[in-house]
Each structure stands twice: as C-alpha cells, then as structure tokens.
Amino acid sequence: SSAQEVAEKRTEEYNLLYLYCTNGLGKSHLLHAVGNHRLKKNPRCRLRYLSSDAFSSDFTYSIKSDRLDDFRSGFSGLDLLLFDDIHHLANREKTQEEFLSIFNTLYTQKKQLVISGDSTPNKLRNIHPELKSRLGWGLLVEIRDPDQNLKISIIRNKAAEENLTLPEDVVFFLSNSSSDIKNLLKNMVRVQTFASLHNGPISISTVKALMRDKNRSDINLEDIMTTTAGYFNISMSDLLSKRKNRVYSYPRQLAMYLARKYTD
C-alpha cells in the first residue's frame, strides 16, 4: 500500500520510500511495479531503475572513460529514482559518495526516491553514516516473511493461472516447502513441469518425490564428507582411510549412506 501511494503520487508528505527485507520476498518486483504503474499513469514521467551493481559499474566506467559529467547528467531532471539493493554499495566509498550527492540533489528538489535494502538503514554494514542517516529520512517499510495463509493463496493463484488442479494436502505441503517466495514459485514450476509431462493427477507422494529430487541436486559429496568429518571431529584423511576403529568406521559408513541418499 505504501508503494501504491508512491506509484499513484497521492501524497507529498514524503518523497522517500525505503523498503527492506531479506532476499526473495519481492522488493525488486515492487520497485518495477512502482515504475511501471507510474509510466502507465503518466508516460512523460522521467524515471530510472538501477541496481546498486549497475550504478557502481556505470560510475566506474564513467571515471575511466572521463565521462563523469555524462554520468551525472543522467540523473538530473528525474522525477522518480528506483534504486535497488543499496546494501551492495558496502565498502565502495567513492561510489557511496557519488550516490549521496545524487540523493541530496533529488531529495532537495522534492523528487521521489524508492530505495531497497536488506535491513533498516541504521543496520546497513559498511555504509557511510551520512548516507545511512539520509535513508532514514523517509518512510521505512519492512516486507515480512509471508504467513501460511498468504503462501497458500500464492500457490492456489499460481495453480489457477496454469489450469492446474492441486489437492488440499499438496497445497499445504508446498506452502511449507519454503518461506522464500522465489523458492516457493520454483517448487511450483517443478510441479507444473511434471504435470505437463504426465497427464495424471498430482498426488502428495508425487510432490514429495519431486522435492526429494530437488534436495539431492543441492547437496554434493564434498558437503557430506566435510560436514560428517566436522561433526565427528575427525580429519578428512581419517574419514577416507581404511582404518577399522569404530571412531572412524562409523562416520565413514554414515557418510556413505548420506552420499547414496542425496547424491548420484
């Protein structure tokens, strides 16, 4: 609702909206939505979307090619700046100084800024104190992890879009498969792909098998060996040796079992 206020330009009470959340909850999508909606309402609106990585890359290139004035002119006259993942500017002092200068100019001119990060401004690591202070001037909005009802709603809507019929137990299982919306949708894609290849109904056992296959691909042999050796406090050479003492053979057998279960 805060982003919609900005997109509709319904209020002049604040010209800075700062969105923060962990990865995968949709802050980048929300920034794009603000920009798209504003352009739909006013095609003449001068706006720009930039990730912090793109900003850093463009800034560095402009210095090396002696085109800093051209770089700065790209921000003059903007009505709306959408800046994504500001926490990625950490430890980039010159880049932070440049962004702070652009921020001050736009803010003083009462232009609108929507900025996203992974935490509140005061908790951003390795960001200049003055920049953190500026980011705290606006409206701070946290995107929280989706609750159970929201995840169920997302799954049902996605299934309806794909004309996919899912039993209630499958919907419930999928809603608990991840708190990250991106991963939730990836899991839905796996189910949709399976459904497109097999015309039969989707059962809970089928979905569990798909999730098991997903987990297998995320774990490799080195992960298993390192974790097992660390857990039992033995060296990697002992884990891989032929020593038959139980202190070495049991961890080795367990690692072999996990390797069979989770890898090829």
Secondary structure, 3 states (H helix, E strand, C coil): CHHHHHHHCCCCCCCEEEEECCCCCCHHHHHHHHHHHHHHHCCCCCEEEEEHHHHHHHHHHHHHCCCHHHHHHCCCCCCEEEEECHHHHCCCHHHHHHHHHHHHHHHHCCCEEEEEECCCHHHCCCCCHHHHHHHCCCEEEECCCCCHHHHHHHHHHHHHHCCCCCCHHHHHHHHCCCCCHHHHHHHHHHHHHHHHHCCCCCCHHHHHHHHHHHHHHHCCHHHHHHHHHHHCCCCHHHHHCCCCCHHHHHHHHHHHHHHHHHCC
